[in-house]
């Protein structure tokens, strides 16, 4: 009866092909749900809801997620449905989803992130790639069971990383972030000395190298030149 109450209701999608694809996924998932909920069945409901959002599709998605143990995801979907059905003035549906959410709340697995010391300036905490706001630190946050990576980093400090197993219905897992270790200062690189052109001595011309044969020729030419010059002086006198 509840599933009939939450049968898909008409809504405008982008195109007729979108509606047809969403309806086909919904029908396939409903047929497979008869044999039991699986992650693949939930994925079909989720894709149908993404293509063409419907109250009935989201209800079936929440119901499927609850059956496979993803209680936090089911709980938030029931909460969203409660707000949506109240806004659309559907009191019967609102009452059903409110009761489903209330029944799930004590079974939720929660994670509480705490800091062991004062937060350094610019601290950023993430669960995998999702940033966790500063207001959420210290609060018990519902989370589906699984293995998660928590990271903390701040300018001038070494990054902190830890893998945490989140499991157990009604359990609360505490993730404690220690005081971050400061990064060592970078060594200063000395600039090379500046050379002045005035300090560079002028280069002396290289000595002329004269071969022996060439030196002998120069000697004979010098003697001949002196002889001719002497004869010329005598003739002039």
C-alpha positions in Angstrom: 0.0 0.0 0.0 2.8 2.4 0.9 4.5 1.7 -2.5 1.3 2.5 -4.3 0.9 5.7 -2.3 4.4 6.6 -3.6 3.9 5.6 -7.2 5.6 8.1 -9.6 3.6 11.3 -10.1 3.6 13.3 -13.3 6.3 16.0 -13.5 7.9 17.9 -16.3 11.3 16.7 -17.4 13.6 18.1 -20.1 12.3 16.0 -23.0 10.0 13.0 -23.6 13.1 10.8 -24.1 14.3 11.8 -20.6 10.9 10.8 -19.1 11.0 7.5 -21.1 14.5 6.7 -19.9 13.7 7.5 -16.3 10.5 5.4 -16.4 12.3 2.5 -17.9 14.9 2.6 -15.1 12.2 2.9 -12.5 10.3 -0.1 -13.8 13.4 -2.2 -14.1 14.4 -1.4 -10.5 10.9 -2.1 -9.1 10.9 -5.5 -10.9 14.4 -6.4 -9.5 13.4 -5.3 -6.0 11.0 -8.3 -5.8 14.1 -10.5 -5.5 15.7 -8.2 -3.0 17.5 -4.9 -2.8 21.0 -4.6 -4.2 23.4 -1.8 -4.9 22.7 -2.2 -8.6 18.9 -1.8 -8.0 19.5 1.3 -5.9 21.7 2.7 -8.6 18.8 2.4 -11.1 16.5 4.3 -8.8 19.2 6.9 -8.3 19.7 7.4 -12.0 16.0 7.6 -12.7 15.7 10.3 -10.0 18.6 12.2 -11.5 17.1 12.2 -14.9 13.5 13.0 -13.9 13.0 13.8 -10.2 9.8 12.3 -8.7 8.5 11.9 -5.2 7.7 8.3 -5.8 11.1 7.5 -7.3 12.9 9.2 -4.3 10.8 7.2 -1.9 11.7 3.9 -3.5 15.4 5.0 -3.6 15.3 5.7 0.1 13.6 2.3 0.8 16.2 0.5 -1.3 19.1 2.3 0.4 17.7 1.3 3.8 17.6 -2.4 2.8 21.2 -2.5 1.7 22.4 -0.8 4.9 23.1 2.7 3.7 21.1 4.1 6.5 22.4 7.7 6.5 21.6 8.1 2.8 18.1 6.6 3.3 17.5 8.9 6.3 18.4 12.1 4.5 16.2 11.1 1.5 13.2 10.5 3.8 13.9 13.9 5.4 14.0 15.6 2.0 10.7 13.9 1.1 9.1 15.1 4.3 9.9 18.7 3.5 8.8 18.2 -0.1 5.5 16.6 0.6 4.6 19.2 3.3 5.4 21.9 0.8 3.1 20.3 -1.7 0.4 19.8 0.9 0.4 16.0 0.8 -0.2 15.2 4.5 -0.5 11.4 4.1 2.9 11.1 2.3 4.5 13.5 4.8 3.3 11.4 7.7 4.7 8.2 6.1 8.2 9.6 5.4 8.4 11.3 8.8 7.8 8.0 10.5 10.4 6.2 8.3 13.0 8.9 9.1 12.3 8.7 12.8 12.7 4.9 12.8 16.1 5.2 11.2 17.5 7.9 13.4 18.6 5.7 16.4 20.2 3.2 14.0 22.5 5.7 12.3 26.2 5.4 12.4 27.8 8.8 13.2 31.2 10.3 13.0 32.5 13.0 15.3 35.6 15.0 14.3 37.5 16.6 17.2 40.7 18.6 17.4 43.2 17.7 20.1 44.5 21.3 20.2 43.9 24.8 18.9 43.1 24.9 15.2 46.0 26.6 13.3 45.0 29.5 10.9 43.7 28.3 7.6 42.9 24.8 8.8 41.0 22.7 6.2 39.5 19.3 7.1 38.3 16.9 4.4 36.7 13.5 4.2 38.2 12.3 1.0 37.7 15.3 -1.4 34.7 16.7 0.4 35.4 19.7 2.6 34.0 19.6 6.2 32.9 23.0 7.4 34.2 24.4 10.7 30.8 24.3 12.2 30.5 20.5 11.6 33.7 19.8 13.6 32.7 18.5 17.0 29.2 17.5 15.8 28.0 13.9 15.3 27.4 13.5 11.6 25.5 10.5 10.1 27.5 8.5 7.6 27.0 5.3 5.7 29.2 2.4 6.8 32.5 2.1 5.0 36.2 3.0 5.0 36.9 6.7 4.8 40.0 8.9 4.5 40.2 12.0 6.6 42.7 14.8 5.9 43.7 18.0 7.7 46.1 20.6 6.4 47.0 24.3 7.0 49.6 26.7 5.6 53.0 26.2 7.1 52.1 22.8 8.6 52.5 19.2 7.5 49.3 17.5 6.3 47.7 14.9 8.5 45.9 11.8 7.0 44.1 8.8 8.5 41.9 6.0 7.2 39.0 5.2 9.5 36.5 2.3 9.4 33.0 3.5 10.1 30.6 0.7 11.1 28.0 -0.5 13.6 24.4 0.6 13.8 23.9 3.3 16.4 27.6 3.6 16.9 29.6 6.8 17.1 33.1 6.9 15.7 35.4 9.6 17.0 38.2 10.9 14.7 40.8 12.9 16.6 43.0 15.3 14.6 46.3 15.9 16.5 48.2 19.1 16.6 49.7 19.6 13.2 53.5 19.5 12.9 55.1 22.7 11.6 57.0 22.5 8.4 60.8 23.1 8.7 61.8 26.5 7.2 63.2 26.4 3.7 67.0 26.9 3.5 68.0 30.3 2.2 69.8 30.2 -1.1 72.8 32.6 -1.3 72.9 34.8 -4.4 76.1 34.5 -6.5 78.6 37.3 -6.0 78.4 40.2 -8.5 81.5 40.7 -10.5 82.6 44.3 -11.4 84.1 45.0 -14.8 86.7 47.2 -13.2 88.0 44.4 -11.1 88.8 42.3 -14.2 92.4 42.9 -15.3 93.0 43.7 -19.0 94.0 40.8 -21.1 97.6 41.0 -22.4 98.1 40.2 -26.1 99.4 36.8 -26.7 103.2 36.6 -27.6 103.9 36.4 -31.3 105.3 33.1 -32.3 108.0 33.2 -35.0 109.1 30.1 -36.8 113.0 29.5 -37.0 113.0 29.8 -40.8 111.0 33.0 -40.7 113.4 34.4 -38.0 116.4 33.7 -40.2 114.9 35.5 -43.2 114.2 38.5 -41.1 117.8 38.6 -39.9 119.2 38.6 -43.5 116.8 41.2 -44.6 117.8 43.4 -41.7 121.5 43.1 -42.6 120.8 43.9 -46.3 118.8 46.9 -45.3 121.7 48.3 -43.1 124.2 47.8 -45.9 122.1 49.5 -48.6 121.5 52.4 -46.1 125.2 52.8 -45.4 126.1 52.9 -49.2 123.4 55.5 -49.8 124.8 57.7 -47.0 128.4 57.4 -48.5 127.1 58.3 -52.0 125.2 61.2 -50.7 128.3 62.5 -48.9 
